[in-house]
Amino acid sequence: MIPVLITSILTVCYFLSIALVYKAIVSGRSDLTIFYLIFPIALPFFGAGLIHMISKPNPGRHRRGQEAAVGGKIKDLTIDFGNIDDFQRPKELVEEDIVPLEESLYLNKAKEARQQLMGLANNDPSHFMDLLYLARLNEDSEIVHYATTFISEISSQYDEKLSAFEKRFEKGEADFDLLTEYCDFMEDYLSKELLSKQMEGLLRKEYEERLLQKLSHGTTAKDLVRVIHNELALGLYDLAQKHLTQLSIKSNADDVYYLYLEYYYQTGQFDEFKNMIREMQGKQVVLSKDKQDLLNFWQGKEVMA
């Protein structure tokens, strides 16, 4: 209501000023001629034209959204930087660019972050999901748009591939090679955290079935690690314990200790959890940074329990 009232008042003032200038010219109180009235009359139309030009949509942005909606491959996404000041076409993102991109996002350096983020278009963005999730929380709307577009496209591609696997299984093509390909895919898919909890639970149950099928062809340490991870996620602790016993016979890798720690923690067996940590310290077992961080978190939670 207030904007309408302000606009009305300004409009009345404008026409009143035009009328006063016209009266001054006609009455001879001004040396100007009627010709000069063209300029104040034309001024609002000139301003409206400028506003229209400034607010004209960026064609590159629309094309980008259309390509993502069609479901083309990520590497085929094209970004038009022609209407963005001081931007260069994105170079291919390499390993040393990851830290600067993360820093740009944390420090809210929007211009640098936008350009670095667009470097993902020349790679496989699914390898940088943590950065995309971080970018989606940024204050800059352009960065959020780019990240959301990438995540949506990645999710669409995974859904399409999963559907293709399901059709092949329906045709009775569940041979060892297909099971191997499917299990590799599902391990990758589930690690991206693209799914809702309910959908993840449904897919993990199917994944469990295929993993057990694959294990029936021959037990490997890699598949045992996969099936234990999945059973712990599903809360199938009896099966997880059974497969942990098999894995400890087959392998002495750090994964065995880590999976036992995860199993003891989830089942509330804190005495065994502490004993396992002492055993690891005695054998000087070194975990990766991510696993060590999670272990530190578990230890903190266990102390508070």
C-alpha positions as CSV (number, residue, x, y, z in Angstrom):
1,M,0.0,0.0,0.0
2,I,2.8,2.4,1.0
3,P,4.8,1.9,-2.3
4,V,1.6,2.6,-4.3
5,L,0.9,5.8,-2.3
6,I,4.5,7.0,-2.8
7,T,4.4,6.3,-6.5
8,S,1.1,8.2,-6.8
9,I,2.5,11.3,-5.0
10,L,5.7,11.3,-7.1
11,T,3.6,11.0,-10.3
12,V,1.4,14.0,-9.3
13,C,4.5,16.0,-8.4
14,Y,6.1,15.2,-11.8
15,F,3.0,16.3,-13.8
16,L,2.6,19.4,-11.7
17,S,6.2,20.4,-12.3
18,I,5.7,19.9,-16.1
19,A,2.6,22.1,-15.9
20,L,4.4,24.8,-14.0
21,V,7.3,24.9,-16.5
22,Y,4.9,25.0,-19.4
23,K,3.0,27.9,-17.8
24,A,6.2,29.8,-17.3
25,I,7.3,29.3,-20.9
26,V,3.9,30.3,-22.3
27,S,3.5,33.4,-20.1
28,G,7.0,34.6,-21.2
29,R,8.5,34.4,-17.7
30,S,11.2,32.1,-19.1
31,D,13.5,32.4,-22.1
32,L,13.1,28.7,-22.9
33,T,10.9,27.5,-25.8
34,I,8.4,24.7,-25.8
35,F,11.0,22.5,-27.4
36,Y,12.9,22.1,-24.1
37,L,9.9,20.4,-22.5
38,I,10.8,17.3,-24.5
39,F,13.7,16.6,-22.0
40,P,11.7,16.4,-18.7
41,I,8.9,14.6,-20.4
42,A,11.3,12.0,-21.9
43,L,13.3,11.4,-18.7
44,P,11.0,8.8,-17.1
45,F,10.8,6.8,-20.3
46,F,14.6,6.9,-20.5
47,G,14.9,5.6,-16.9
48,A,12.4,2.8,-17.6
49,G,14.5,1.7,-20.6
50,L,17.6,1.6,-18.5
51,I,15.9,-0.5,-15.8
52,H,14.7,-2.9,-18.5
53,M,18.2,-3.4,-19.9
54,I,19.7,-3.9,-16.4
55,S,17.1,-6.5,-15.4
56,K,17.3,-8.5,-18.6
57,P,17.9,-12.2,-17.8
58,N,21.3,-13.7,-18.3
59,P,20.9,-16.2,-21.2
60,G,23.8,-18.3,-20.0
61,R,22.1,-18.9,-16.6
62,H,18.9,-20.0,-18.3
63,R,20.7,-22.3,-20.6
64,R,22.6,-23.8,-17.7
65,G,19.4,-24.6,-15.9
66,Q,17.8,-26.1,-19.0
67,E,20.7,-28.4,-19.6
68,A,20.6,-29.6,-16.0
69,A,16.9,-30.2,-16.3
70,V,17.3,-32.2,-19.5
71,G,19.7,-34.5,-17.7
72,G,22.8,-34.1,-19.8
73,K,26.2,-35.1,-18.4
74,I,27.9,-32.8,-15.9
75,K,30.8,-32.4,-18.2
76,D,28.5,-31.0,-20.9
77,L,27.2,-28.2,-18.7
78,T,28.3,-24.9,-20.2
79,I,28.6,-21.6,-18.3
80,D,28.3,-18.3,-20.1
81,F,30.6,-15.8,-18.4
82,G,30.1,-13.2,-21.1
83,N,27.8,-11.0,-18.9
84,I,29.8,-11.3,-15.7
85,D,32.4,-8.6,-15.1
86,D,36.1,-9.6,-14.8
87,F,35.4,-13.3,-15.1
88,Q,37.5,-15.7,-17.1
89,R,36.4,-19.0,-18.5
90,P,36.9,-21.6,-15.7
91,K,40.1,-23.7,-15.9
92,E,40.1,-27.4,-15.0
93,L,40.0,-27.9,-11.3
94,V,43.1,-29.7,-10.0
95,E,44.0,-31.0,-6.6
96,E,45.8,-27.8,-5.5
97,D,42.6,-25.8,-6.2
98,I,40.6,-27.7,-3.6
99,V,42.0,-25.9,-0.6
100,P,41.6,-22.4,-2.1
101,L,38.0,-23.1,-3.1
102,E,37.3,-24.3,0.5
103,E,38.9,-21.2,1.9
104,S,37.0,-19.0,-0.5
105,L,33.7,-20.5,0.7
106,Y,34.6,-20.2,4.4
107,L,35.8,-16.6,4.0
108,N,32.8,-15.7,1.8
109,K,35.0,-14.6,-1.1
110,A,32.1,-14.8,-3.6
111,K,33.9,-13.9,-6.8
112,E,36.8,-16.3,-6.3
113,A,34.5,-19.0,-5.0
114,R,32.2,-18.7,-8.1
115,Q,35.1,-19.0,-10.5
116,Q,36.7,-21.9,-8.7
117,L,33.4,-23.7,-8.3
118,M,32.8,-23.5,-12.0
119,G,36.1,-25.3,-12.5
120,L,34.1,-28.4,-11.4
121,A,32.2,-28.3,-14.7
122,N,35.4,-29.5,-16.4
123,N,35.8,-32.4,-14.0
124,D,33.5,-34.9,-12.4
125,P,31.7,-32.8,-9.7
126,S,30.6,-36.0,-7.9
127,H,34.2,-36.3,-6.6
128,F,33.7,-33.0,-4.7
129,M,30.4,-33.5,-2.9
130,D,31.7,-32.1,0.4
131,L,32.6,-28.8,-1.3
132,L,29.2,-28.7,-3.1
133,Y,27.3,-29.2,0.2
134,L,29.4,-26.5,1.7
135,A,28.8,-24.2,-1.2
136,R,25.0,-24.8,-1.0
137,L,25.1,-23.1,2.5
138,N,26.9,-20.0,1.2
139,E,25.4,-16.6,1.4
140,D,25.9,-15.8,-2.3
141,S,22.9,-16.8,-4.3
142,E,24.9,-17.5,-7.5
143,I,27.2,-20.0,-5.6
144,V,24.1,-21.6,-4.1
145,H,22.5,-21.9,-7.5
146,Y,25.7,-23.5,-9.1
147,A,26.0,-26.0,-6.2
148,T,22.4,-26.9,-6.2
149,T,22.5,-27.4,-10.0
150,F,25.5,-29.7,-9.7
151,I,24.0,-31.7,-6.9
152,S,20.7,-32.1,-8.7
153,E,22.4,-33.3,-11.9
154,I,24.6,-35.7,-10.0
155,S,21.6,-37.2,-8.2
156,S,19.8,-37.5,-11.5
157,Q,22.7,-39.4,-13.1
158,Y,22.9,-41.8,-10.2
159,D,19.2,-42.5,-10.3
160,E,19.4,-43.2,-14.0
161,K,22.2,-45.7,-13.5
162,L,20.5,-47.4,-10.6
163,S,17.4,-47.8,-12.8
164,A,19.5,-49.4,-15.5
165,F,20.9,-51.9,-13.0
166,E,17.4,-52.8,-11.7
167,K,16.2,-53.5,-15.3
168,R,19.2,-55.8,-15.9
169,F,18.5,-57.7,-12.7
170,E,14.9,-58.0,-13.7
171,K,16.0,-59.7,-16.9
172,G,17.9,-62.3,-14.9
173,E,21.4,-61.0,-15.7
174,A,22.7,-61.4,-12.1
175,D,26.1,-62.8,-13.0
176,F,29.3,-62.2,-11.1
177,D,30.4,-59.3,-13.3
178,L,27.1,-57.5,-12.9
179,L,27.1,-58.0,-9.2
180,T,30.7,-56.6,-9.0
181,E,29.7,-53.6,-11.1
182,Y,26.6,-53.0,-9.0
183,C,28.4,-53.3,-5.7
184,D,31.0,-50.8,-6.8
185,F,28.3,-48.4,-7.9
186,M,26.3,-48.7,-4.7
187,E,29.3,-48.2,-2.5
188,D,30.0,-45.0,-4.4
189,Y,26.3,-43.9,-4.5
190,L,25.7,-44.3,-0.8
191,S,28.9,-42.4,0.0
192,K,27.5,-39.3,-1.7
193,E,24.8,-38.8,0.9
194,L,22.2,-37.9,-1.8
195,L,19.4,-40.0,-0.4
196,S,16.8,-39.5,2.2
197,K,17.0,-41.7,5.3
198,Q,14.0,-43.8,4.2
199,M,15.3,-44.3,0.6
200,E,18.8,-45.0,1.9
201,G,17.4,-47.7,4.1
202,L,15.6,-49.4,1.2
203,L,18.6,-49.3,-1.1
204,R,20.9,-50.6,1.7
205,K,18.7,-53.7,2.1
206,E,18.9,-54.4,-1.6
207,Y,22.6,-53.7,-1.5
208,E,22.9,-56.2,1.4
209,E,21.2,-58.9,-0.7
210,R,23.5,-58.3,-3.7
211,L,26.6,-58.3,-1.5
212,L,25.7,-61.6,0.1
213,Q,25.1,-63.0,-3.5
214,K,28.5,-61.8,-4.4
215,L,30.1,-63.3,-1.3
216,S,28.6,-66.7,-2.2
217,H,30.9,-66.7,-5.3
218,G,33.9,-66.3,-3.0
219,T,34.8,-64.3,0.1
220,T,37.2,-61.4,-0.3
221,A,38.3,-58.9,2.4
222,K,37.0,-56.0,0.3
223,D,33.5,-57.4,0.1
224,L,33.5,-58.3,3.8
225,V,34.4,-54.7,4.7
226,R,31.6,-53.5,2.5
227,V,29.0,-55.9,3.9
228,I,30.0,-55.1,7.5
229,H,29.8,-51.3,6.9
230,N,26.3,-51.9,5.4
231,E,25.1,-54.2,8.2
232,L,26.2,-51.7,10.8
233,A,24.3,-48.9,9.0
234,L,21.2,-51.2,9.0
235,G,21.6,-52.2,12.6
236,L,22.1,-55.9,11.6
237,Y,24.6,-56.5,14.5
238,D,24.5,-60.3,14.6
239,L,25.4,-60.5,10.9
240,A,28.0,-57.8,11.3
241,Q,29.7,-59.8,14.2
242,K,29.7,-62.9,12.1
243,H,31.4,-61.2,9.1
244,L,33.8,-59.3,11.5
245,T,35.0,-62.7,12.7
246,Q,35.6,-63.8,9.0
247,L,37.3,-60.6,8.2
248,S,39.7,-60.8,11.2
249,I,40.8,-64.2,9.9
250,K,41.4,-62.9,6.4
251,S,43.0,-59.5,7.1
252,N,45.0,-57.6,9.7
253,A,44.4,-54.2,8.0
254,D,43.5,-51.1,9.9
255,D,39.9,-51.5,8.6
256,V,39.5,-54.5,10.9
257,Y,40.2,-52.5,14.0
258,Y,38.1,-49.6,12.9
259,L,35.1,-51.8,12.1
260,Y,35.4,-53.5,15.5
261,L,35.5,-50.1,17.2
262,E,32.4,-49.0,15.3
263,Y,30.6,-52.3,16.1
264,Y,31.5,-52.0,19.9
265,Y,30.4,-48.4,20.0
266,Q,27.1,-48.9,18.2
267,T,26.2,-51.9,20.4
268,G,27.2,-50.2,23.6
269,Q,30.1,-52.6,24.5
270,F,32.3,-49.9,25.9
271,D,34.7,-52.2,27.8
272,E,35.5,-54.0,24.6
273,F,35.7,-50.6,22.9
274,K,38.4,-49.5,25.4
275,N,40.3,-52.8,25.2
276,M,40.4,-52.5,21.4
277,I,41.9,-49.0,21.7
278,R,44.6,-50.3,24.0
279,E,45.4,-53.2,21.6
280,M,45.7,-50.7,18.8
281,Q,48.0,-48.5,20.8
282,G,50.1,-51.5,21.7
283,K,50.4,-52.4,18.0
284,Q,50.8,-48.8,17.0
285,V,47.9,-48.9,14.6
286,V,47.5,-45.7,12.7
287,L,44.1,-44.7,11.3
288,S,43.4,-42.2,8.6
289,K,42.6,-38.7,9.6
290,D,38.8,-39.1,9.0
291,K,38.7,-42.3,11.0
292,Q,40.8,-40.9,13.8
293,D,38.5,-37.8,14.0
294,L,35.5,-40.1,14.3
295,L,37.2,-42.2,16.9
296,N,37.9,-39.1,18.9
297,F,34.2,-38.2,18.6
298,W,33.2,-41.7,19.8
299,Q,35.6,-41.5,22.8
300,G,34.2,-38.1,23.8
301,K,30.6,-39.4,23.5
302,E,31.5,-42.6,25.4
303,V,33.0,-40.6,28.3
304,M,29.8,-38.5,28.6
305,A,27.6,-41.7,28.5
